[in-house]
Amino acid sequence: MAQHRKRPWTFYVLATFFALFVLFLYGPMLAIYILSFQGPTGGLTFPMNGVSLHWFQALFEQQRTGDFSGSFSRSILLAFLVMICTVTFSVMAGLAFRRRFFGASAIFYMAVASLVMPGLFLSLGIGLIFRVIDMPTNWFSSALGAQLTWSLPFGLLIMFAVLSRFDRSYEEAARDLGATNRQTLQYVVLPILFPGLIAVALFGFTLSYDEFPRTLLTVGPGNTLPLEIYAMTTTVTSPALYALGTVTTVVSFAAIILSLGSIAIIQWRRGGRFRK
């Protein structure tokens, strides 16, 4: 019988560190989720005073807890706009960068440079530009542009990784069979890249949904959800704040599960076709 090798002591140190990290990350969140189901007379701390959905209902009472429904709808719509723009521009840029052109390196590094630029300064600059040109800041204009400076570089990097593994012989075979450039893109390239496009869409949606500094000075009169949560921390002293955190977490996890499920279904269908 083969003898099992004894694990080195570093394995147990790293395992303990990872377990403590997971506890530190999810422990406070678990407490928030539990306290969001406090009874109507419950407070912000344990022990719980009954169990109910009272504070989830209170979220929709604007005069008591803030403009939750308005900020939530703005964040969702803005996240979808950012997602669509990120996927579209990332695909276009990824396909363009497959061929070398003048200034390609400069454009790439300028795009990636926005990742290390402080978001608050970028938000301040965009807000000042809109003021100079006498245009009001709003979530669908200035905030959209500010958030794209955050999501587009991630989308571009993902597309570079996906396209680096793309076999261009599929395109050549499609053209040999008489397909036009549009048909090759529509029926060959995009279906093969579709799992990567889902990843780009997930990044664009989640990065926009919880973005705070780049939205702070560009969103205009109506808050997005992160800004509304920040405002609620100073005005709301009830478990409604915890209920809001629970709802936003459910939305985030739903987006992740939907994306991963879509990728799994696509791979399963492709595997079934290949076996046939």
N, C-alpha and C positions, 0 to 999 in steps of 0.2 A: 504494500500500500504506500502511496505517495504521502510523504509527511507534509503537513501544512506549515508554510513559512510563518514565523512569528512576525507580526506587524511591528514596524519600528515605532518608537515612542512619539515621533513627530506626527504619525497618523492620529493618535489619540489627542494630541494637542490641537491639531487642525480641526478634528471632529468636534472637540469641545468648543473651540472658538466659533465654528459655524453654528453650533446649536445655540450658543449665547447670542450670536448675531440675529438668528431667526427669532429668538425670544424677545430681544430688544426691538426688533422691527415690527413684529405682529402682536406682541403682548399689549401695548397701549391701544392698538386698534381694536383688539378683541374686547377690551374694557369699554371702549366707546360703543361698539356694536351692542353690547349687553345693556348698557345704561340708556341707550336710545329707546328701549322698551319699558322705561319707567312708567309707573302709574301717573295719573293726572296731578297728584300732589308730590311726586318724586322730585329729587334734587339732582345736583350735578355729581354726586359722589355716592358710593356704597354706604349703607345697605339700600337695596331697592325697596321702594314703597309701592308694591303691586306691579302688575305686568299689563300693559295695554299698548295700543297703537295711537294713543292720544297725541303724542308729539309729532308723529308723521302727519296727522291731520292738521296740526297747528302750523305746519310749514306753509300751507296754502292760505293762511290768514295773514295777508300782507301787513296789516296795521299792527300785528303783534310780533312777528318774527322777521320782518323784512320782505323784500321782493324776491322770494324764492322762485316762483313760477316764471317771472320775467327773466331773471338772471339765468335760470336753468335753460330756458328756451333759447336765449341769446348764445349761451355757451355751446349748446348742441348744434345750432345752425352755423355758428362760426367754425366749430370743429369739422363739420361736414364740408364747408367751403374750403378750409385749409386742406382737408384730406383730398378733395378733388383736385385742387390746384397742385398739391405736392405730387400726387401720382402723375398728373398730366405733364408737368414740367420736368419731373425726374426722368420719366420715360423719354421725353424729347431730348433732354440733355444727355442721358446715357447713350442713346443711339447716335447723337451727334459726336460725342467724344470717342466713339470707336474709330473715327478717322482723325488724324492729326490736322489741325488748322492753326493759322496764325493767332497767337494770343491764347491758345487753349490752356496752357499752364497758368498764366496770369488769372484767367477767369476762374479756374478751378480753385486756386489758392485764395482768391478773393471771396469765393462762396464759402469755403471752409473757415475762413477767418471770422465769420460772424458767429461761429460756435464759441470762440474764446472772448468775444466782445461782451462786456457787461450788459445784461439785458435792460437794466434800468437806464443806462446812458443812451442806449439805442432807442428806447421808448421816449426819452426826453428829446432826442434829436428829431425823431419823426413828429412828435407833437409840436416842436418849434417850427418845423418846415410847414406844417399845415397852418399854423398861425400866420406865418409870413405870407403864404399865398392866399390867406383869407378864406380858408376852407375849414368847416367844423370837423373835429375828430369824431369818429363813430366806429362802432364795432365791425361794420361791414366794409370799411374803407381803410382807415389808418391802422386799426387793430389787426385787420386781415394782413396787411403788408408787413406789420411788425412781427406777427407770428410766423409768416412765411420765411423770414430770415432765420428762424430757429428750426423749422421743420424741413425746409428744402435741402440744406446740407446733409441731413441724415438720409433723406430719400435718395439724394445723389450718390452717397457712399454705398447705400444698399444696392442701387442699380449697377454701380460699377462692379460690386462683388457678384451679382447675378449674371451680368453680361460677360464677365471674365470666364464663366463656365459654359457659356452658350456656344454650341457648335454651329458655325456659320455654314456648314455643309447643307443644313436643312434649307437655308435660304437659296443656296445654289441649286439644290434639287427642285425647289418650287419654281424657280425661274426657268430651269431646263424644261419643266412641264408646261411652260407658257404662262405662268402667273405674273401679273403686273406687280409693281412695287407696293401698291396699296393692298392687293390681295395677299402678297407675301407677309406684309405686316399684320393684316387682319386675321388671316387663317393659319399662319405658321408661327410668327415671332411672338405675338401677344399671348396666344394660348400656352406656349412653352414658358413664357415669363410670368404667367398669371400668379403662381404662388409667391413670387417675389413682389408682385404688385400688391398683393394682400398685405405683405409685411410692410411695404411703404405706406399703404393706406392706414394700417394700424398705428404706425409711428406718427403719421400726420394727425390722426384723430386724437390720440392720447396726449401728444405734446401740446396740442392746442387746448384740449379740454381742461388741463390743469395749469396752464401757463399764467404766471402772475406778473413778473417784472416788465415784460415787453408789452403787457396790456394795460399796466397801471395808468400811464399818461396818454394812451392812444384810444381808449375805449369810448370816450365821450361821456354823455350824461347817464347812460344806462350801464350798470355793472355787469360783468360776467360772473359766473358762479364762484371762482376763486376770490374775486374781489368782494363779492357779497359775503362769503364765509369770513373773510378778514374783518369786514365791517361788523358782522354778527358777534365776533369775539369780544367786541367792546360794548355792544348794546343788548345782547341776548344772554341772560343768565338762567337758562332753562335747558332741559334735555333736548329741546328742539334743535340745538346746534349739533348734538350727537346724532339725531335722526337724519339731519342733512348729510353728515359724514357717511352714514350708512347708505343712504340713497346714492350718493356720488360713487361710493365704492362698488355698489351693485352695477351701476352703469359701466364703470371701468372694466370690471370682470366680465360683464356681458359682451363688451366689445372684444376682449381678448379671446373668450371662448368661441365667439362667432368666427373670428379670424382663424383660430387654430382648427376649428371644425371644418371650415371651408377648405383649408389646405389639406386636411386629412381626407375629405371626400374626393377632392381632385386627385390626390395620389392614389386612392383606392380605385377610382374609376380608370385611371391610366394603367394601374397594375392589372385590372380585369381585362382591359383591351389587349394588353401585351400578352397575357396568358392565352387569350383566344387566338 
